[in-house]
Amino acid sequence: MRAVLQRVSRASVTVDGQVTGEIGAGLLILVCAMEGDTEAKADQLAAKIAKLRIFKDEQGKMNLSIRDIGGSALIVSQFTLAADLRGNRPGFSTAAKPDEGKRLYEYFTAKVQAEGIATANGIFGADMDVSLNNDGPVTIWMDV
């Protein structure tokens, strides 16, 4: 699975004029299930994100995890993270097929929740308007 994490002070997703997910301080997680990904990869990604120390401590050093700060995660499906950029028009054939991608997206969300992190979501496959206040900015790319 592939993810881009953005440390945020707040973030939201709107679909057709309706807010479908909204958080305060925490992480905006753009996630893509890749062809051949498994639940084990989703488990590994969720565990790594829960422990990742990218939030500031009292000395201003990135030493705290999302759990340490009581942060939330806004999880948004993003098949374009699978882009093949060899030409001028990206291809997305390495992304999981839609049914499997949705299943793994929902499974990943449940695993993040099981890590003790409150979550909110976009809508899989929808045209979403994502709004965020990037904190730092801190943006991390992960591939498991």
Rosetta blueprint (number, residue, H / E / L):
1 M L
2 R E
3 A E
4 V E
5 L E
6 Q E
7 R E
8 V E
9 S E
10 R E
11 A E
12 S E
13 V E
14 T E
15 V E
16 D L
17 G L
18 Q E
19 V E
20 T E
21 G E
22 E E
23 I E
24 G L
25 A L
26 G E
27 L E
28 L E
29 I E
30 L E
31 V E
32 C E
33 A L
34 M E
35 E L
36 G L
37 D L
38 T L
39 E H
40 A H
41 K H
42 A H
43 D H
44 Q H
45 L H
46 A H
47 A H
48 K H
49 I H
50 A H
51 K H
52 L L
53 R L
54 I L
55 F E
56 K E
57 D L
58 E L
59 Q L
60 G L
61 K L
62 M E
63 N E
64 L E
65 S L
66 I H
67 R H
68 D H
69 I H
70 G L
71 G L
72 S E
73 A E
74 L E
75 I E
76 V E
77 S E
78 Q L
79 F H
80 T H
81 L H
82 A H
83 A L
84 D E
85 L L
86 R L
87 G L
88 N L
89 R L
90 P L
91 G E
92 F L
93 S L
94 T L
95 A E
96 A L
97 K L
98 P H
99 D H
100 E H
101 G H
102 K H
103 R H
104 L H
105 Y H
106 E H
107 Y H
108 F H
109 T H
110 A H
111 K H
112 V H
113 Q H
114 A H
115 E L
116 G L
117 I L
118 A E
119 T E
120 A E
121 N E
122 G L
123 I L
124 F L
125 G L
126 A L
127 D L
128 M L
129 D E
130 V E
131 S E
132 L E
133 N E
134 N E
135 D E
136 G E
137 P E
138 V E
139 T E
140 I E
141 W E
142 M E
143 D E
144 V L
